[in-house]
Amino acid sequence: MSIAVDHPALLALLAFCLLPLVAHELSGTRVPGLVTVPRDGLSRAVDAGLKAGGGVAIAALVLGLAGLHLTSQTVTRVGSGAHLVLLFDRSASMDNTFADRQPGQGEESKSAAAKRLITDFLARRPRDRIGVTAFSTSPIPVLPLTDHHDAVAAAVAAIDRPGLALTDVGRGLALAFSTFDRDGSGAARAVLLVSDGAAVIDLRVQAALRDAVKRSPVRIYWLFLRTAGSAGIYDKPREPGEDTPQAMPERHLNLFLASLGVPYRAFEAGSPQAVADAIAEIDRQETAPLSYVERIPRRDLARPAYALAALATALLLLARAAERGLGTRLASRTQDTARDAAQIRRAA
């Protein structure tokens, strides 16, 4: 971090800092010569201090007027974490509880439980860069990868708003993968899919997803919020003809994600506690070394400079108030001496 000023031309005024060095504090007095003034070490120290205070006051005032500041900079640091994209299902079914009903007294919807637990998860990962996306009838970009966690917290806080109708998970995944297109940092990358269901992914979208993970490999986590009584991602078909994406979309989405050739893990959670356990496991998995860039903003030094100038000026004013007239004291002493001499002569 370097020091700079906004108005360099004003630095020429620093020449006035020499004024206290050439000023004569006894000029204009009735003392005929400095030889009549007693000198001592304390007087010299006070004199030097007052001159230095005057120079400091002028220099600080000029630097404040010139706009003294520390320039902004970026610092590369090393921590642990990942570049993580949160992909939320915003379909209407997320507004129900795990028992597939509207939340009643003391109950949480699946989206509210996910919001609460993921907010706690993010609070434990201050070094992650996080993006937020969503999907329902169509993909919804919410927030690009960022290290501004206040913005991420605000985006997560909105995931329990009333959802929409359908579940286009394929295009939602495509949007999440594309978030890493401009990420050339080489940090660990992961997508956390939070959904309570799935849908058929078009073959063209499947091909696009396979191409995306080949170009930019990521780790994929699926937090499946299973509704009570619904099919699970590991359920086997009862009849051979039922093993189709249309009949068992969750099972086939799991099979498709496992076939992408990248690290993948699914967590099937049927209660808020199961969601908490799954998120804790993801937290343990994503602890790879992470190099990140921290931007340190410009720091204004004009106010501290003005404060220093005010302090130095106040000390000079106090010194001025404590000053006593040397010439007056010497003249009075001379008059007293002459009066005493006259009295002695009269007595003689």
PLY file of the C-alpha trace (Angstrom):
ply
format ascii 1.0
element vertex 348
property float x
property float y
property float z
element edge 347
property int vertex1
property int vertex2
end_header
0.00 0.00 0.00
1.56 3.33 -1.08
0.97 6.94 -0.03
-0.39 9.41 -2.58
-2.12 12.80 -2.78
-5.00 14.06 -4.89
-3.50 17.52 -5.56
0.30 17.23 -5.95
0.71 20.93 -6.85
-0.21 21.93 -3.31
2.88 20.13 -1.99
4.90 23.20 -3.04
3.40 24.90 0.02
5.52 22.61 2.20
8.30 25.18 1.75
6.49 27.26 4.38
7.51 24.62 6.94
10.87 26.44 7.05
9.30 29.62 8.41
9.46 28.59 12.09
13.20 27.92 11.66
14.00 31.46 10.49
11.55 33.37 12.71
13.12 35.29 15.64
11.07 35.08 18.75
12.81 38.15 20.32
12.36 40.50 17.37
10.45 43.64 18.26
11.35 43.53 21.96
13.25 46.13 23.98
16.08 43.71 24.74
19.21 45.17 23.10
21.00 41.87 22.59
20.73 38.14 23.09
23.72 38.21 25.41
21.44 39.65 28.07
19.16 36.62 27.90
20.27 33.69 30.02
20.45 30.45 28.09
20.05 26.92 29.44
19.31 23.40 28.19
15.61 23.53 28.98
15.20 26.78 27.08
16.91 25.31 24.04
14.65 22.22 24.17
11.50 24.35 24.45
12.68 26.54 21.58
13.37 23.52 19.36
10.01 21.97 20.29
8.08 25.14 19.41
9.84 25.41 16.06
9.15 21.73 15.32
5.50 22.19 16.32
5.15 25.09 13.92
6.66 23.05 11.10
4.42 20.08 11.87
1.29 22.26 11.93
2.08 23.75 8.53
3.08 20.39 6.98
-0.01 18.58 8.29
-2.32 21.33 7.06
-0.74 21.29 3.58
-0.93 17.47 3.36
-4.59 17.56 4.40
-5.38 20.14 1.71
-3.47 18.05 -0.85
-5.68 15.00 -0.13
-3.21 12.62 1.50
-4.34 8.97 1.33
-3.21 5.37 1.18
-3.95 3.89 -2.23
-6.14 0.83 -2.69
-4.50 -2.49 -3.40
-5.19 -6.18 -3.82
-3.54 -8.81 -1.66
-3.37 -12.50 -2.48
-4.03 -14.66 0.56
-4.21 -18.39 1.14
-6.98 -20.00 3.16
-9.25 -23.00 2.94
-12.57 -23.21 1.15
-13.95 -23.36 -2.38
-15.76 -21.52 -5.10
-19.31 -22.66 -4.51
-22.53 -22.15 -6.47
-25.80 -22.68 -4.63
-28.56 -23.92 -6.94
-32.01 -23.70 -5.35
-35.23 -25.33 -6.47
-37.91 -22.61 -6.42
-40.84 -24.77 -7.46
-44.09 -24.49 -5.48
-43.55 -27.84 -3.74
-40.64 -26.31 -1.77
-43.19 -24.19 0.10
-44.62 -27.33 1.77
-43.23 -29.18 4.78
-41.48 -32.53 4.59
-44.91 -34.02 5.33
-46.21 -32.43 2.10
-48.59 -29.91 3.66
-48.68 -26.18 4.26
-46.60 -25.22 7.31
-48.63 -25.00 10.49
-47.79 -23.78 13.96
-44.17 -24.60 14.76
-43.52 -26.22 11.35
-41.03 -25.24 8.67
-41.35 -25.48 4.94
-38.57 -27.26 3.08
-37.31 -23.94 1.68
-37.32 -22.30 5.13
-35.38 -25.19 6.66
-32.86 -25.06 3.81
-32.50 -21.30 4.20
-31.84 -21.53 7.94
-29.31 -24.34 7.70
-27.47 -23.04 4.65
-27.16 -19.61 6.29
-25.41 -21.31 9.22
-23.27 -23.28 6.75
-22.13 -20.09 4.99
-21.31 -18.39 8.30
-18.70 -21.10 8.91
-17.05 -20.51 5.52
-15.91 -16.86 5.38
-13.24 -17.54 2.71
-15.50 -19.10 0.07
-16.50 -17.25 -3.06
-20.16 -18.02 -3.53
-22.68 -17.63 -6.32
-26.42 -18.15 -6.15
-28.72 -19.45 -8.88
-32.23 -20.87 -8.89
-34.64 -22.65 -11.18
-38.31 -23.30 -11.52
-40.12 -23.00 -14.84
-36.83 -21.53 -16.14
-33.35 -20.88 -14.70
-32.97 -17.75 -12.56
-29.56 -16.04 -12.19
-29.38 -14.47 -8.74
-25.77 -13.65 -7.85
-22.42 -14.30 -9.56
-19.42 -15.63 -7.70
-18.54 -13.10 -5.04
-16.76 -12.75 -1.71
-19.32 -10.22 -0.46
-21.09 -12.52 1.96
-23.66 -9.91 2.97
-25.03 -10.06 -0.59
-24.97 -13.87 -0.49
-26.82 -13.90 2.83
-29.48 -11.61 1.37
-29.90 -13.87 -1.67
-30.21 -16.98 0.52
-32.71 -15.17 2.76
-35.04 -14.82 -0.23
-35.25 -18.52 -1.17
-38.34 -19.14 0.95
-40.47 -16.69 -1.00
-43.49 -18.30 -2.71
-42.32 -20.59 -5.51
-43.44 -21.01 -9.09
-44.94 -23.96 -10.91
-42.50 -26.33 -12.60
-39.00 -27.79 -12.15
-36.53 -27.33 -15.01
-33.52 -28.77 -13.23
-31.55 -29.35 -16.45
-31.32 -25.71 -17.45
-30.79 -24.79 -13.80
-27.68 -26.99 -13.73
-26.49 -25.47 -17.01
-26.78 -21.98 -15.50
-24.90 -23.07 -12.37
-22.06 -24.61 -14.40
-21.78 -21.47 -16.56
-21.12 -19.41 -13.43
-17.56 -20.79 -13.45
-16.85 -19.81 -17.08
-14.92 -16.68 -16.08
-13.33 -18.20 -13.00
-9.68 -18.76 -13.89
-8.38 -18.95 -10.34
-7.89 -22.72 -10.25
-9.68 -22.96 -6.90
-11.82 -25.94 -5.99
-15.28 -25.65 -7.57
-18.51 -27.14 -6.37
-22.23 -26.92 -7.11
-24.72 -27.56 -4.32
-28.13 -28.49 -5.74
-30.96 -28.09 -3.21
-34.17 -29.63 -4.52
-37.14 -31.72 -3.46
-37.68 -33.32 -6.84
-36.55 -33.60 -10.43
-37.85 -33.60 -13.96
-36.95 -35.05 -17.32
-33.81 -33.43 -18.76
-33.90 -32.95 -22.51
-31.23 -34.91 -24.40
-29.78 -31.72 -25.86
-29.48 -30.25 -22.37
-27.83 -33.46 -21.19
-25.23 -33.15 -23.94
-24.62 -29.50 -23.03
-24.11 -30.43 -19.39
-21.62 -33.16 -20.27
-19.69 -30.70 -22.42
-19.74 -28.08 -19.64
-18.19 -30.36 -17.00
-15.52 -31.49 -19.47
-14.48 -27.89 -20.06
-14.73 -26.88 -16.41
-14.80 -29.85 -13.99
-16.74 -29.31 -10.77
-17.80 -31.34 -7.78
-21.55 -31.80 -7.51
-23.61 -32.24 -4.36
-27.33 -32.92 -4.48
-29.23 -32.21 -1.27
-32.49 -34.01 -2.00
-35.26 -32.84 0.34
-37.45 -35.90 0.20
-41.12 -35.48 0.90
-42.72 -38.16 3.07
-44.25 -40.89 0.89
-42.52 -39.76 -2.33
-40.04 -41.80 -4.36
-36.40 -41.58 -3.30
-33.33 -41.27 -5.48
-32.24 -44.82 -4.61
-35.62 -46.54 -4.97
-35.77 -49.44 -7.41
-38.65 -49.68 -9.91
-41.35 -52.14 -9.01
-41.98 -53.02 -12.64
-39.43 -53.05 -15.50
-41.53 -50.61 -17.49
-41.50 -48.08 -14.69
-37.74 -47.47 -14.87
-38.00 -44.37 -17.07
-37.13 -40.69 -16.49
-40.82 -39.83 -16.78
-41.88 -42.34 -14.10
-38.89 -41.97 -11.74
-37.24 -38.58 -12.47
-35.32 -38.40 -9.15
-33.70 -41.81 -9.69
-32.68 -40.95 -13.25
-31.36 -37.51 -12.31
-29.16 -39.24 -9.73
-27.95 -41.72 -12.37
-27.28 -38.92 -14.84
-25.25 -36.83 -12.38
-23.25 -39.90 -11.38
-22.43 -40.52 -15.07
-20.89 -37.08 -15.70
-17.42 -38.25 -14.72
-16.90 -35.67 -11.96
-16.99 -36.13 -8.16
-20.64 -36.39 -7.18
-22.48 -37.17 -3.98
-26.19 -37.19 -3.18
-27.74 -36.68 0.25
-31.32 -37.79 0.79
-32.84 -35.82 3.66
-36.34 -36.34 4.96
-36.27 -33.93 7.90
-34.57 -30.67 8.96
-32.10 -32.66 11.08
-31.18 -34.83 8.10
-30.60 -31.63 6.10
-28.31 -30.34 8.87
-26.32 -33.59 8.87
-25.93 -33.47 5.08
-24.75 -29.86 5.12
-22.25 -30.66 7.88
-20.81 -33.43 5.71
-20.51 -31.07 2.73
-18.77 -28.58 5.02
-16.19 -31.24 5.92
-15.64 -32.20 2.29
-15.00 -28.67 0.96
-11.87 -27.69 2.89
-9.25 -27.65 0.13
-6.53 -24.94 0.12
-7.86 -21.80 -1.52
-5.94 -18.85 -2.91
-8.07 -15.73 -2.98
-7.57 -12.05 -3.66
-8.63 -9.54 -1.01
-9.12 -5.92 -2.08
-8.08 -3.33 0.49
-9.84 -0.03 -0.26
-8.27 3.42 -0.30
-7.79 4.94 3.16
-8.21 8.69 3.53
-5.52 10.36 5.66
-6.70 13.97 5.26
-8.71 13.95 8.48
-5.84 12.57 10.60
-3.60 15.24 9.01
-6.06 18.00 9.96
-6.29 16.59 13.48
-2.48 16.65 13.80
-2.37 20.23 12.51
-5.04 21.24 15.05
-3.14 19.56 17.88
0.17 21.22 16.96
-1.56 24.60 16.62
-3.25 24.16 20.01
0.13 23.48 21.64
1.58 26.60 20.02
-1.36 28.66 21.29
-0.84 27.30 24.80
2.83 28.21 24.59
1.88 31.68 23.42
-0.55 32.08 26.29
2.14 31.05 28.78
4.68 33.48 27.33
5.93 36.34 29.54
7.40 39.62 28.34
11.14 39.36 28.74
11.74 43.01 27.88
9.20 44.20 30.45
10.79 42.16 33.20
14.30 43.41 32.32
13.15 47.04 32.16
11.44 46.70 35.52
14.53 45.11 36.99
16.69 48.00 35.61
14.35 50.56 37.13
14.52 48.81 40.51
18.32 48.80 40.34
18.45 52.52 39.50
16.05 53.37 42.34
18.13 51.40 44.82
21.28 53.17 43.65
19.64 56.57 44.09
18.53 55.72 47.62
22.08 54.64 48.46
23.49 57.94 47.17
21.02 59.99 49.18
21.83 58.01 52.28
25.52 58.64 51.77
0 1
1 2
2 3
3 4
4 5
5 6
6 7
7 8
8 9
9 10
10 11
11 12
12 13
13 14
14 15
15 16
16 17
17 18
18 19
19 20
20 21
21 22
22 23
23 24
24 25
25 26
26 27
27 28
28 29
29 30
30 31
31 32
32 33
33 34
34 35
35 36
36 37
37 38
38 39
39 40
40 41
41 42
42 43
43 44
44 45
45 46
46 47
47 48
48 49
49 50
50 51
51 52
52 53
53 54
54 55
55 56
56 57
57 58
58 59
59 60
60 61
61 62
62 63
63 64
64 65
65 66
66 67
67 68
68 69
69 70
70 71
71 72
72 73
73 74
74 75
75 76
76 77
77 78
78 79
79 80
80 81
81 82
82 83
83 84
84 85
85 86
86 87
87 88
88 89
89 90
90 91
91 92
92 93
93 94
94 95
95 96
96 97
97 98
98 99
99 100
100 101
101 102
102 103
103 104
104 105
105 106
106 107
107 108
108 109
109 110
110 111
111 112
112 113
113 114
114 115
115 116
116 117
117 118
118 119
119 120
120 121
121 122
122 123
123 124
124 125
125 126
126 127
127 128
128 129
129 130
130 131
131 132
132 133
133 134
134 135
135 136
136 137
137 138
138 139
139 140
140 141
141 142
142 143
143 144
144 145
145 146
146 147
147 148
148 149
149 150
150 151
151 152
152 153
153 154
154 155
155 156
156 157
157 158
158 159
159 160
160 161
161 162
162 163
163 164
164 165
165 166
166 167
167 168
168 169
169 170
170 171
171 172
172 173
173 174
174 175
175 176
176 177
177 178
178 179
179 180
180 181
181 182
182 183
183 184
184 185
185 186
186 187
187 188
188 189
189 190
190 191
191 192
192 193
193 194
194 195
195 196
196 197
197 198
198 199
199 200
200 201
201 202
202 203
203 204
204 205
205 206
206 207
207 208
208 209
209 210
210 211
211 212
212 213
213 214
214 215
215 216
216 217
217 218
218 219
219 220
220 221
221 222
222 223
223 224
224 225
225 226
226 227
227 228
228 229
229 230
230 231
231 232
232 233
233 234
234 235
235 236
236 237
237 238
238 239
239 240
240 241
241 242
242 243
243 244
244 245
245 246
246 247
247 248
248 249
249 250
250 251
251 252
252 253
253 254
254 255
255 256
256 257
257 258
258 259
259 260
260 261
261 262
262 263
263 264
264 265
265 266
266 267
267 268
268 269
269 270
270 271
271 272
272 273
273 274
274 275
275 276
276 277
277 278
278 279
279 280
280 281
281 282
282 283
283 284
284 285
285 286
286 287
287 288
288 289
289 290
290 291
291 292
292 293
293 294
294 295
295 296
296 297
297 298
298 299
299 300
300 301
301 302
302 303
303 304
304 305
305 306
306 307
307 308
308 309
309 310
310 311
311 312
312 313
313 314
314 315
315 316
316 317
317 318
318 319
319 320
320 321
321 322
322 323
323 324
324 325
325 326
326 327
327 328
328 329
329 330
330 331
331 332
332 333
333 334
334 335
335 336
336 337
337 338
338 339
339 340
340 341
341 342
342 343
343 344
344 345
345 346
346 347
